Amino acid sequence: MSKNILAVDDDPHILEVIQFALEKSGMGVITAFDGTQALQQLALHPIDLIVLDINMPEMDGLTCCREIRKTQDTPILFLSSRDDEIDRILGLEIGGDDYVTKPFSPRELVARISAILKRTQPASSTSVQEKSQFQYHKLKLNSLQHMVWWDEMPVELTATEFAILTLFLTSPQQVFERDQIMNRAYPGQVYVSHRTIDSHIRHIRKKFTEMGAPTLITTVHGVGYKLSDCR
């Protein structure tokens, strides 16, 4: 079944480029010209991923993302004409899964979207049922249900955050380097900066701090990150 992508940008030419590239890759595309229209489209159609421009009239992409995250965890890939690291981290910390700067390569955009969708697809075989369930002290994760719990309370994670936490749970005592985390969170040789990985880790920590687990992920200076012995 093809995936439905919501592309949101106030530039009609950009929307045409996105729509052509995604439809050529076998995906369905729904378009909107600002955040307000995007929310309306989300209410009308099942959407698997959102390509969301940051700088738009009426309602910008960051405000739209905050509104979306109040009710759902549909993956979001930000677009921006500003190659600004602060802008990048802000977008990821409010719930974005990835970030592409304009002008962009349509091929790279499709690759990044495909990588995010691959992480959110449930496993098709029941033979992997056992490997899809992890538990480490009060932390539980089920990849088939795409659910995470801390002390029996659900924790909402984006697709990228979920992929990172799944990696940690495959080997709870291991220290993972940033490149290892990047390869899991962004498969297909899609490169992101180490600061982007740090931003995802910071966002995961914030969510678990709110659940009463402020030290879930430990920084191993000069190496990377690992799960702590948080009980």
Buried (B, 14 or more C-beta within 10 A) or exposed (E): EEBBBBBBBBBEEBBEBBBEBBEEBEBBBBBBBBBBBBBEBBEEEEBBBBBBBBBBEEBBBBBBBEBBBEEEBBBBBBBBBEEEEEBBBBBBEBBBBBBBBBEBEBEEBBBBBBBBBEBBEEEEEEEEEEEBBBEBBBBBBBBEEBBBBBEEEEBEBBBBBBBBBBBBBEEBEEBBBBEBBBBBBBBEEBEBBEEBBBBBBEBBBEBBEEBEBEEBBBBEEEEBBBBBEBE
